[in-house]
Amino acid sequence: MLDIAIIGAGPYGLSIAAHLKARGGEFRIFGSPMHTWLNHMPQGMYLKSEGFASTLYDPESEFTLANYCQQKGIQYADIGIPISLETFSGYGLEFQKRLVPELENKTVVSLIRSSSGFEIGLSNGETATARRVVVAVGLSHFQYVPPILSGLADEFVTHSSAHRTFDRFRGQNVTVIGAGASAADVAAALLDAGARVQIVARKPVFRFHDPPGPIPRPILDRIRFPMTGLGPGWRSLFCTAAPLIFRQMPERFRLEVVRKHLGPAAGWVVKERVVGHAQFHLASNIAQASVRNGQVHLELQQGDGGRQVLETDHVIAATGYTADLRRVSFLNADILGEIRSVDNTPVLSSKFECSVPGLYFVGNPSANTFGPLVRFAFGAGFTARRLARHLTG
């Protein structure tokens, strides 16, 4: 009987494994390293987070993103130099090789409660048993496509995470739905591939982050807007510094903060690649969507009450991710029925344990308990430290 199993090998799973290993914990970890970053994000994109907030975590901080960039001769700064997807993915793979070489690149297909813990079914037919299980699945389980689009065939509508490259859309008219970083990154990649791009968003303004100012920041700016791993501001400081206090807040408050804090906004580095090149339809809701004669017809309800019909070859829903335990395919109905949840996310203890003893959830599914911090890679540090201490007791 194994003590601990970790399902997932992204920033959270790898950071937890590194901490457990340093503390002498007995574990197995399953998953494809950095899977979401390598397979479900557009080539050429840049992270919105600053360099210091885009690292993975080992207990002694021996192998940070800064260390990796220095060793590889990649330009780096804690603040001010955007981190490319390729750099971050390469760093994550190197972190795994150095610090978590025992990773088993196997897919978990089932998780069943047993008399002594959990039985884990793997895609190769193997079965593992563990007393405790940490679910560290990435965003790729939680793609959100608006219901009005979800009924159309994949030939005409896809989620942004379905695309790594966009050459197949060369010469086509593609409509991107969304108002955040994913929409801007996808639009930029489509334009680079030679597509004609329209962006539809409910928001009246498509926001881009401002480029970094002078470094070091003026002292008044540092007081008014303290820098955090989620960006500048006192609200973000609270979210990053006090996730355990956040957990004690009323449920309604927590859900509202997680939903609204850090609304959609694209990185500043992509702005010039999109503005002036893509056509924007802002303050617009999709009233109807249908396929006619091989094209998607979108009827838009505009903010001024007017209506507009767009004809497009393909629609990409850059509409983000919504954590929902029902979409974690390896969780069977019996386990789902035992997990106490709110908004289809688990209610967690201060140690990340759900109502099923020995079952832990980290990353995006834990946000309604611990706040916006754990929706980002930056939250892996807090999570790994706290969970590893608890699991090794």
C-alpha positions in Angstrom: 0.0 0.0 0.0 1.5 3.3 -1.2 1.2 6.2 1.2 0.6 9.1 -1.2 -0.3 9.3 -4.9 -0.2 12.6 -6.9 -2.3 12.9 -10.0 -1.0 15.6 -12.3 2.4 16.9 -13.3 2.0 20.6 -13.9 3.4 23.3 -11.6 1.3 22.2 -8.7 1.9 18.4 -8.9 5.7 18.8 -9.5 6.1 21.4 -6.7 4.2 19.2 -4.2 6.4 16.2 -5.3 9.6 18.2 -4.8 8.5 19.2 -1.3 7.4 15.7 -0.3 10.7 14.2 -1.6 12.7 16.7 0.4 10.8 15.7 3.6 11.2 12.0 3.0 7.6 11.4 1.9 6.7 8.1 0.1 4.8 8.9 -3.1 4.2 8.1 -6.7 3.3 10.8 -9.2 1.4 10.2 -12.4 0.9 12.4 -15.4 2.5 14.0 -18.5 4.9 16.8 -17.4 3.6 20.3 -18.2 0.8 18.8 -20.3 -1.5 21.8 -20.5 1.3 24.2 -21.2 2.8 22.1 -23.9 -0.4 20.9 -25.6 -3.2 23.4 -25.0 -1.8 26.9 -25.3 -0.8 28.7 -28.5 2.8 28.7 -29.6 4.4 32.1 -29.4 2.3 33.4 -26.4 3.8 35.2 -23.4 2.8 34.7 -19.8 0.9 37.6 -18.1 2.7 36.9 -14.8 6.0 38.5 -14.0 9.2 36.4 -13.9 9.3 36.1 -10.1 5.7 34.8 -10.1 6.2 32.3 -12.9 8.4 29.7 -11.2 8.0 26.2 -9.8 8.9 25.5 -6.2 11.4 23.3 -4.5 12.0 23.7 -0.7 15.3 25.5 -1.0 14.5 27.5 -4.1 17.5 25.9 -5.7 16.1 25.7 -9.2 13.9 28.8 -10.0 13.0 30.2 -13.3 15.7 32.8 -12.8 18.3 30.0 -12.3 17.1 28.2 -15.5 17.3 31.4 -17.6 20.7 32.2 -16.4 22.0 28.7 -17.2 20.4 28.8 -20.7 21.4 32.3 -21.5 17.8 33.5 -21.7 17.1 37.2 -20.9 15.3 37.4 -17.6 14.1 39.9 -15.0 11.9 39.5 -11.9 9.8 42.3 -13.3 9.5 43.8 -16.8 10.7 41.1 -19.2 7.8 38.9 -20.5 8.3 35.2 -20.1 7.5 33.2 -23.3 5.5 30.0 -23.2 8.4 28.1 -24.6 10.7 29.3 -21.9 8.3 28.4 -19.1 7.5 25.0 -20.6 11.1 24.2 -21.1 11.8 25.2 -17.5 9.0 23.0 -16.2 10.4 20.0 -18.1 13.9 20.6 -16.7 12.5 21.0 -13.2 10.8 17.6 -13.5 14.0 15.9 -14.8 16.1 17.3 -12.0 13.8 17.3 -9.0 11.0 14.8 -9.8 12.7 12.1 -12.0 10.4 9.5 -10.5 7.4 10.9 -12.4 5.5 8.1 -14.2 4.2 9.4 -17.5 0.9 7.5 -17.3 -2.7 8.6 -17.5 -5.0 8.0 -14.6 -8.4 6.7 -15.9 -10.2 5.8 -12.7 -10.1 6.5 -9.0 -12.1 4.2 -6.7 -12.4 4.1 -2.9 -11.2 0.8 -1.4 -11.3 -0.5 2.2 -7.9 0.9 3.0 -7.7 4.0 0.8 -8.0 4.4 -3.0 -7.5 2.2 -6.1 -6.0 4.1 -9.1 -6.5 2.7 -12.5 -3.9 3.6 -15.2 -4.3 3.7 -19.0 -1.8 0.8 -19.4 -4.0 -1.5 -17.4 -1.9 -1.2 -14.2 -3.5 -0.6 -10.8 -2.0 1.3 -7.9 -3.3 1.6 -4.4 -2.7 4.5 -2.0 -3.9 5.6 1.4 -4.0 9.3 0.3 -4.5 10.9 -3.1 -3.7 14.5 -4.2 -5.6 15.6 -7.3 -3.5 18.2 -9.1 -5.1 18.1 -12.5 -4.6 21.1 -14.9 -6.9 23.4 -16.6 -7.4 21.1 -19.6 -10.2 19.3 -17.7 -12.2 22.5 -17.2 -12.6 24.2 -20.7 -15.7 26.3 -20.8 -17.7 26.8 -24.0 -20.9 28.9 -23.8 -24.0 26.8 -24.0 -25.2 28.6 -27.1 -22.1 27.4 -29.0 -21.6 24.0 -27.4 -24.2 22.3 -29.5 -22.4 23.0 -32.8 -20.0 20.4 -34.3 -16.3 20.6 -33.6 -15.8 21.3 -37.3 -17.2 24.7 -36.7 -16.7 25.5 -33.0 -13.7 24.7 -30.8 -12.3 25.8 -27.4 -9.0 27.7 -27.5 -7.3 24.9 -25.7 -7.8 22.6 -28.7 -5.2 24.5 -30.7 -1.4 24.6 -30.4 -0.8 26.0 -33.9 -3.2 27.7 -36.3 -1.8 27.1 -39.8 -5.0 25.2 -40.7 -6.9 28.5 -40.6 -4.7 30.3 -43.2 -7.0 32.4 -45.5 -10.1 31.7 -43.4 -12.4 34.0 -41.5 -12.2 33.1 -37.8 -14.2 34.6 -35.0 -12.7 34.5 -31.5 -15.1 34.8 -28.5 -13.7 36.3 -25.3 -12.3 39.4 -23.7 -9.2 38.2 -21.9 -5.6 37.0 -22.4 -6.6 33.8 -24.2 -8.7 35.7 -26.8 -5.8 38.1 -27.5 -3.2 35.3 -27.7 -5.4 33.2 -30.0 -6.2 36.2 -32.2 -2.5 37.1 -32.5 -1.6 33.5 -33.4 -4.4 33.4 -36.0 -3.2 36.7 -37.6 0.3 35.4 -37.7 -1.0 32.3 -39.5 -2.7 34.4 -42.2 -6.3 34.2 -41.0 -8.8 37.1 -41.0 -9.9 37.6 -37.4 -12.9 39.1 -35.6 -13.2 39.3 -31.8 -16.6 39.2 -30.1 -16.8 40.2 -26.4 -19.5 41.1 -24.0 -17.3 43.7 -22.3 -17.6 47.3 -23.7 -13.8 47.6 -23.5 -11.1 45.1 -24.4 -8.5 45.6 -21.7 -4.7 45.2 -22.0 -2.4 45.5 -19.0 -0.1 48.5 -19.0 3.6 47.9 -19.8 5.8 48.0 -16.8 7.0 51.4 -15.7 10.4 52.4 -14.4 12.3 49.8 -12.3 12.7 50.1 -9.4 9.2 51.4 -9.0 8.8 54.8 -7.4 8.3 54.5 -3.6 4.8 56.1 -3.8 3.7 53.6 -6.4 5.0 50.8 -4.2 3.0 52.0 -1.3 -0.2 52.7 -3.3 0.0 49.5 -5.4 2.3 46.9 -3.7 3.5 44.3 -6.2 2.4 40.7 -5.7 2.4 37.5 -7.6 -1.1 38.4 -8.9 -0.1 41.9 -9.9 -0.1 45.2 -8.1 -2.7 46.2 -5.5 -3.8 45.8 -1.9 -6.5 43.3 -2.8 -4.1 41.1 -4.5 -1.7 41.4 -1.6 -4.4 40.2 0.7 -5.2 37.2 -1.6 -1.5 36.2 -1.8 -0.5 36.8 1.8 -3.6 35.5 3.6 -5.2 32.5 1.9 -5.9 30.8 5.2 -7.7 34.0 6.4 -9.6 34.1 3.1 -10.8 30.5 3.8 -12.5 31.8 7.0 -14.5 34.4 5.1 -18.2 33.9 4.4 -18.9 31.6 1.5 -20.7 34.2 -0.5 -17.8 36.6 -0.2 -15.3 34.0 -1.3 -17.2 33.0 -4.3 -17.7 36.6 -5.4 -14.0 37.5 -5.0 -12.9 34.4 -6.9 -15.4 35.3 -9.7 -14.6 39.0 -10.0 -11.0 39.6 -8.8 -8.6 40.1 -11.7 -11.2 40.3 -14.5 -10.3 39.6 -18.1 -7.3 41.5 -19.5 -4.6 40.6 -22.0 -0.9 41.1 -21.6 0.6 44.3 -22.9 3.1 42.5 -25.1 0.4 41.2 -27.4 -1.5 44.5 -27.9 0.3 45.7 -31.0 -0.1 42.3 -32.7 -3.9 42.5 -32.4 -5.2 46.1 -32.2 -5.5 47.5 -35.7 -5.3 44.0 -37.2 -8.4 42.2 -35.8 -11.9 43.6 -36.0 -13.6 44.0 -32.6 -17.3 43.6 -31.8 -17.5 44.8 -28.2 -20.5 45.0 -25.9 -22.0 42.2 -27.9 -23.8 39.0 -26.8 -24.4 36.0 -29.0 -28.2 35.7 -29.4 -28.2 32.9 -31.9 -25.7 30.6 -33.5 -26.3 28.2 -36.3 -24.5 26.6 -39.3 -25.7 27.3 -42.8 -24.1 26.3 -46.0 -20.8 25.4 -44.3 -20.5 28.6 -42.3 -21.3 29.7 -38.8 -23.9 32.4 -38.5 -23.7 34.4 -35.3 -26.5 36.8 -34.5 -25.1 39.5 -32.1 -27.2 41.5 -29.6 -25.3 44.7 -29.2 -25.2 47.0 -26.2 -27.2 49.8 -28.0 -30.0 47.4 -28.8 -29.0 46.8 -32.3 -28.4 43.4 -34.0 -25.7 42.2 -36.3 -25.1 39.0 -38.1 -21.6 37.6 -38.6 -20.7 34.9 -41.0 -17.5 33.0 -40.3 -15.7 29.8 -41.2 -14.9 28.9 -37.6 -15.5 30.0 -34.1 -12.9 29.7 -31.3 -14.2 30.0 -27.8 -11.5 31.7 -25.8 -13.8 31.7 -22.9 -11.6 30.3 -20.2 -12.0 27.6 -17.7 -14.5 26.8 -15.0 -13.6 24.3 -12.3 -16.2 21.5 -12.1 -15.5 18.2 -10.4 -18.0 16.5 -12.7 -15.6 17.0 -15.6 -12.7 15.2 -14.0 -13.2 12.0 -15.9 -11.4 9.6 -13.5 -13.7 10.5 -10.5 -16.5 8.0 -10.4 -20.0 8.7 -9.4 -19.6 7.2 -5.9 -16.7 9.5 -5.0 -18.4 12.5 -6.6 -21.5 11.8 -4.5 -19.5 11.8 -1.3 -17.6 15.1 -1.9 -19.2 18.0 -0.3 -19.1 20.8 -2.8 -20.2 24.4 -3.7 -20.5 25.5 -7.3 -19.3 22.0 -8.2 -15.9 22.6 -6.5 -14.9 20.8 -3.3 -15.2 22.3 0.1 -11.8 21.8 1.6 -10.1 21.8 5.0 -7.2 24.1 5.8 -5.0 21.2 4.6 -6.7 20.9 1.2 -8.6 17.7 2.2 -12.2 17.3 0.9 -15.0 15.5 2.8 -13.7 12.2 1.5 -10.9 11.4 4.0 -7.5 11.1 2.4 -8.6 12.9 -0.9 -7.0 16.3 -1.6 -7.6 18.9 -4.3 -5.2 21.6 -5.3 -5.0 24.3 -8.0 -8.1 25.7 -9.7 -10.6 23.5 -7.9 -9.3 24.8 -4.5 -9.9 28.5 -5.5 -13.3 28.8 -3.9 -11.7 27.8 -0.6 -8.3 29.6 -0.7 -8.9 32.4 -3.1 -7.6 33.6 -6.5 -4.0 32.8 -5.4 -4.4 29.1 -6.2 -5.7 29.8 -9.7 -2.2 30.7 -10.8 1.2 29.0 -10.9 2.3 31.4 -8.1 0.0 29.6 -5.7 1.9 26.4 -6.1 4.4 27.6 -3.5 1.9 28.1 -0.7 0.1 24.9 -1.6 3.3 22.7 -1.8 4.7 23.9 1.5 1.4 23.5 3.4 0.4 20.2 2.0 3.8 18.6 2.2 4.0 19.5 5.9 0.6 18.0 6.5 1.2 14.8 4.5 4.5 14.1 6.1 3.2 15.0 9.6 
